[in-house]
Amino acid sequence: MTLTIFHSRFARSVRVRWLCEEMGLPYELKVVPNEKKFLASDEYSHIHPGAKIPAIDDDGLILFESTAIMEYLLTKPGGEALAPQPGDPLYGPYLQWLHYGEAGMGMYITLALGHNAMFPEDKRIPAMAKYGQREAEQIYKVLDLTLSKQDYLLPTGFSAADISVVYMLLLAKFAKIFNDAPQSLKDYFDRCTEREAWKVSTAD
Ligand SMILES: N[C@@H](CCC(=O)N[C@@H](CS)C(=O)NCC(=O)O)C(=O)O
């Protein structure tokens, strides 16, 4: 039984790896270049035809989309400690935050990342960067409503939802739009990234 994670440093595969580390789930890391040339190659397109990272190969079952992979892996032993189960009153809020990290936050923060930092200077569009930043400020308000009152997104403590959201806050840092975030979010980011599993998952 082998679980392979297709990973590149600081890519969304960090979420998957972090989760496996927290769950104590054994995995093999396949480090791939985060470059279109490789991602669109024949070698990788049978893993992710959309040319993105992450993907996993779980004993022959190939899956992509980081938060979907998380939901899938959380059904394995060790997952219950990091995810409320259906029937639990926190199941709904947990799903909300798990998906907010990618579906609700991803587009805007990625826009700011591209147009503030990642694209070559002559390809950056300031209006797009500003749009991403404005939306990120709204996102920060949403998160602050909860994180100014409790240490983690769920009142019961650290969960997989934090893995999803904290990863996106890392991209907000890379996008240079995290400096103005409320102190509650900065403290939250520091609290979650003190975890050994985070350190391992972002080391290489
Ligand atoms: N919604 C997808 C996004 C995947 C994604 O955009 N991954 C980035 C790395 S974090 C990527 O593969 N970028 C390479 C490219 O777009 O060429 C997920 O959560 O897995």
Ligand as a Chemical Component Dictionary entry (heavy atoms), coordinates in Angstrom:
data_LIG
# 
_chem_comp.id                   LIG 
_chem_comp.type                 NON-POLYMER 
_chem_comp.pdbx_formal_charge   0 
_chem_comp.three_letter_code    LIG 
# 
loop_
_chem_comp_atom.comp_id 
_chem_comp_atom.atom_id 
_chem_comp_atom.alt_atom_id 
_chem_comp_atom.type_symbol 
_chem_comp_atom.charge 
_chem_comp_atom.model_Cartn_x 
_chem_comp_atom.model_Cartn_y 
_chem_comp_atom.model_Cartn_z 
_chem_comp_atom.pdbx_ordinal 
LIG N1  N1  N 0 -7.446 24.353 -6.760  1  
LIG C1  C1  C 0 -6.221 23.601 -6.989  2  
LIG C2  C2  C 0 -5.141 24.602 -7.391  3  
LIG C3  C3  C 0 -3.879 23.910 -7.853  4  
LIG C4  C4  C 0 -2.805 24.906 -8.251  5  
LIG O1  O1  O 0 -3.089 25.977 -8.823  6  
LIG N2  N2  N 0 -1.554 24.563 -7.955  7  
LIG C5  C5  C 0 -0.444 25.397 -8.309  8  
LIG C6  C6  C 0 0.662  25.240 -7.270  9  
LIG S1  S1  S 0 0.159  25.781 -5.681  10 
LIG C7  C7  C 0 0.121  24.978 -9.642  11 
LIG O2  O2  O 0 0.106  23.811 -9.963  12 
LIG N3  N3  N 0 0.665  25.931 -10.401 13 
LIG C8  C8  C 0 1.349  25.649 -11.613 14 
LIG C9  C9  C 0 0.703  26.285 -12.804 15 
LIG O3  O3  O 0 -0.440 26.781 -12.685 16 
LIG O4  O4  O 0 1.332  26.274 -13.862 17 
LIG C10 C10 C 0 -5.863 22.815 -5.725  18 
LIG O5  O5  O 0 -6.252 23.249 -4.634  19 
LIG O6  O6  O 0 -5.227 21.767 -5.825  20 
# 
loop_
_chem_comp_bond.comp_id 
_chem_comp_bond.atom_id_1 
_chem_comp_bond.atom_id_2 
_chem_comp_bond.value_order 
_chem_comp_bond.pdbx_ordinal 
LIG N1  C1  SING 1  
LIG C1  C2  SING 2  
LIG C1  C10 SING 3  
LIG C2  C3  SING 4  
LIG C3  C4  SING 5  
LIG C4  O1  DOUB 6  
LIG C4  N2  SING 7  
LIG N2  C5  SING 8  
LIG C5  C6  SING 9  
LIG C5  C7  SING 10 
LIG C6  S1  SING 11 
LIG C7  O2  DOUB 12 
LIG C7  N3  SING 13 
LIG N3  C8  SING 14 
LIG C8  C9  SING 15 
LIG C9  O3  DOUB 16 
LIG C9  O4  SING 17 
LIG C10 O5  DOUB 18 
LIG C10 O6  SING 19 
# 
